[in-house]
Amino acid sequence: MHLKALCILLLIAPLCGWTQSATPAMEIEAIRQTLPAFLDQHSIAGILPDGENFRFARKLLDFELEMSKGKKAKKKVQKHIEKLEFIADSIAQVLETKPIQVTLADTLFAFDYQPDSYSDLRKWEDWKATYDRKYREFSENFLVIFDTIIGVEYLELTKKQVDLNATNQPIELTALKDGRYEYVPNDSPLGDLTFRGVKIYKPVFNDDATKGCYLFSYVTSGSKELVTQFIFIEKQDGHWEYVEAWRGKAILGYD
């Protein structure tokens, strides 16, 4: 979106907020179809033989094996490869009979944007400054924060989250179940396969409902840090697909 179009968009958006027409069923369906792809990258599923974390680790080990000099050094790397494959295969066997449990509040939250002391993105001047600063990240993947160029429309969707005028909505966590993931209340006991999700937020969509974004907060497995990310999605052939995730510090201001 060029500056002129952006100006028009912001001038017609009332300061009291923005209300979308998406139905609760559409919101749940978009999350159900896309959140598993995000979890595949961040949960224990990433260590599966076809997982992103496994492939990354295996690529590094293969490179280390190629660069190693001497039989002893190569043998040591080979043992690391075998251990990685053993762990991945063991997890795959467990997941044949058990789901990965994801803790989550039984509420679809409306994002409650909180301006900080130096920026209020509900205001034209502050949003324009952020938009201009982040434009190349989305239009060109300038800082290589994404796997590919995803386009500025997703940046504009974060503005819709900022302006969203909506209320929290109770949900049945069973409605989100898909594939290997089972969603359970936040106060459920934590097991070895548990991913500590915290909150899921209402999606917003573009005008023709082909692209959207929502927020998801979770606790990292290593540092136990609470992280909130924007999840960007796109509808393809009638099905919602995961596109990318973005920590969005410029919008959230705290992570």
Protein Blocks (a to p, Z undefined) as FASTA:
>chain_A
ZZklmmmmmmmpcfkbpcdfbdfklmmmmmmmmmmmmmmmmmmklmpmkbmklmmmmmmm
mmmmmmpgcjklmmmmmmmmmmmmmmmmmmmmmmmmpccdddddfbdcdddddddfkbcf
kbmklmmmmmmmmmmmmmnomnopafbdebjklmmmmmmmmmpccddddddfklmgghjb
ccddfkbccdfklccdfbdcdddddfkopaccdddddddfklopacddddddddeehiac
dfbdceklmmnopZZ
